[in-house]
Amino acid sequence: MRALASRAQFDPSTNLKAWTFTILRNLFYEQGRRRKREQAVLEQYGSGTRMNASPDADSYQVSDLDSMLWQLSPLLREALMLVGAQEMSYDEAAVICGVAVGTMKARVSRARAALIAIRDCAVKDN
């Protein structure tokens, strides 16, 4: 898709295969940098909110939700945060994650089901 969108920049006197490979390589590096930044933000968020929790009832509920969110896999947590907390549409979240809209809907659904299962398990333990 990127090659088609940038076809006006292609010089016909050069190698098409090398040009498309460069686009793919740059995309790979871009995605890696994005993953590193997202991981750093998630780690910073995870360590910061646990330390600053106050002992009132509302903060206990937020702390419980926070700990349940961290039990989800990174893909499910990301999907749920984008659609649920950031209030993005499935289309917007799918573009950010680089997946199909149906995949994003499935991830959010699985994340919600997993949170319910984690909550139910915690209630049974208490």
Buried (B, 14 or more C-beta within 10 A) or exposed (E): EEBEEEEEEEEEEEEEEEBBEEBEEEEEEEEEEEEEEEEEEBEEBEEEBEEEEEEEEEBEEBBEEBBBBBBBEEBBBBBBBBBBEEEBEBEBBBEBBEBEBEBBBBBBEBBBEBBEEBEEEEEEEE
